[in-house]
Amino acid sequence: MSFPLLNSSKSLISKVLSDWGFTRKGLMNNRNGEWWLAIQLAIIAAHLAPTLPSHKSLYGMEWPITLIILGGVLFSIGNALAIITLIKLGKSLSPLPQPKKDADLVTSGIYRFSRHPLYLSLIMISIGYILIIGSLFHVTLLIGLCIVLINKAKLEEAKLKEIHPQYNQYIYQTPAIIKGLLFFDWRH
């Protein structure tokens, strides 16, 4: 029995993955940074894990509503920033640190303030979620996510320098992720 909708969905997914630079060989040898993406996705998925320790066992009181509200605001801003960034990237979007072959260098809009605003949005979402649920386990996930995103960004930048000669000037003018924080801004 044939399932045309399922077959067309598979071919659409296959085309999108191929356009982004995914290959079976790349999954084996990490040619385009596939392993960094896999680790990133695993850490993001792990954010769905239960709160450890629970609010009450850690603090013996209710988790402060001000932290929950602040977390909700950060979470919402992070999601809005992610949407804006995805729209701005358009056809240049790739989840891999290897830029697409036909990708334009995007330096306007949100990219005037951060070379990696999508990574900034993921960090904001993670911090917001931590403030909402109050979990020490999730703090370790945030630290791991930051390490992965920074390494992924540096790999991406090395490749962007090869493709776009003007990228060096862009690096000099624009913070990597968060302006002024050495770990997140390696311009100088």
Secondary structure, DSSP 8 states (H G I E B T S, - for coil): ---HHHHHHHHHHHHHHHHHT--HHHHHH-TTSHHHHHHHHHHHHHTTS--SS-HHHHHSS---HHHHHHHHHHHHHHHHHHHHHHHHHGGG--SSSS--TT-----SGGGGT-S-HHHHHHHHHHHHHHHHH--HHHHHHHHHHHHHHHHHHHHHHHHHHHH-TTHHHHHHHS-SSSTT-GGG----
